[in-house]
Amino acid sequence: MRLKYKDMEGEHEVEAVVTTAHASSSYGIPAIVLADGTVVSTMAWYFFQFEVVEATEEEYYLLQQAI
């Protein structure tokens, strides 16, 4: 899926996956993992104003659980 976020340097677009097959996933709650391996916490999701640019229905479903 594709996400975008904002920081002090501007707006960025990144590839990401939302998965339960990652060490940061706990008790079946999915983790959002960027292409560089960074895990996006719920706090970071809101702080950096992440938005979904493109995702499948399954990814949207998992995102609802992750955030």
C-alpha positions as CSV (number, residue, x, y, z in Angstrom):
1,M,0.0,0.0,0.0
2,R,1.1,3.6,-0.3
3,L,1.0,6.1,2.5
4,K,1.8,9.8,2.8
5,Y,2.9,11.7,5.9
6,K,4.1,15.2,6.9
7,D,7.2,16.2,8.8
8,M,9.4,19.3,9.1
9,E,10.9,18.7,5.7
10,G,7.5,18.5,3.9
11,E,5.2,15.8,2.6
12,H,6.5,12.3,1.8
13,E,5.0,9.3,0.1
14,V,6.1,5.8,1.1
15,E,5.4,2.1,0.5
16,A,4.2,0.2,3.5
17,V,2.6,-3.1,4.6
18,V,0.2,-3.8,7.4
19,T,0.7,-7.3,8.7
20,T,0.4,-9.6,11.7
21,A,3.5,-11.5,10.6
22,H,5.9,-9.0,12.2
23,A,7.6,-8.9,15.7
24,S,5.8,-5.7,16.5
25,S,2.4,-7.3,15.9
26,S,1.0,-8.4,19.2
27,Y,-2.1,-10.5,20.1
28,G,-3.2,-10.5,16.4
29,I,-3.1,-6.7,16.2
30,P,-1.5,-5.8,12.9
31,A,1.7,-3.6,12.6
32,I,2.2,-0.9,10.0
33,V,5.7,-1.4,8.5
34,L,7.3,1.1,6.1
35,A,9.5,-0.1,3.2
36,D,12.7,0.7,5.2
37,G,11.5,-1.5,8.2
38,T,10.3,1.3,10.4
39,V,7.2,0.4,12.4
40,V,4.6,3.2,12.6
41,S,3.0,3.4,16.0
42,T,-0.5,4.7,16.6
43,M,1.1,7.9,18.1
44,A,3.3,8.4,15.0
45,W,0.3,7.8,12.7
46,Y,-1.5,10.8,14.2
47,F,1.6,13.0,14.9
48,F,2.9,12.7,11.3
49,Q,-0.6,12.9,9.9
50,F,-0.3,9.7,7.9
51,E,-2.9,9.2,5.1
52,V,-3.7,6.2,2.9
53,V,-2.9,7.0,-0.8
54,E,-3.6,3.5,-2.1
55,A,-4.6,0.2,-0.4
56,T,-6.6,-2.9,-1.0
57,E,-9.8,-3.8,0.9
58,E,-7.8,-6.3,3.0
59,E,-5.2,-3.6,3.9
60,Y,-8.0,-1.1,4.9
61,Y,-9.5,-3.8,7.1
62,L,-6.2,-4.5,8.8
63,L,-5.5,-0.7,9.2
64,Q,-8.7,-0.3,11.1
65,Q,-7.4,-2.8,13.6
66,A,-3.9,-1.4,13.7
67,I,-4.8,2.2,14.5
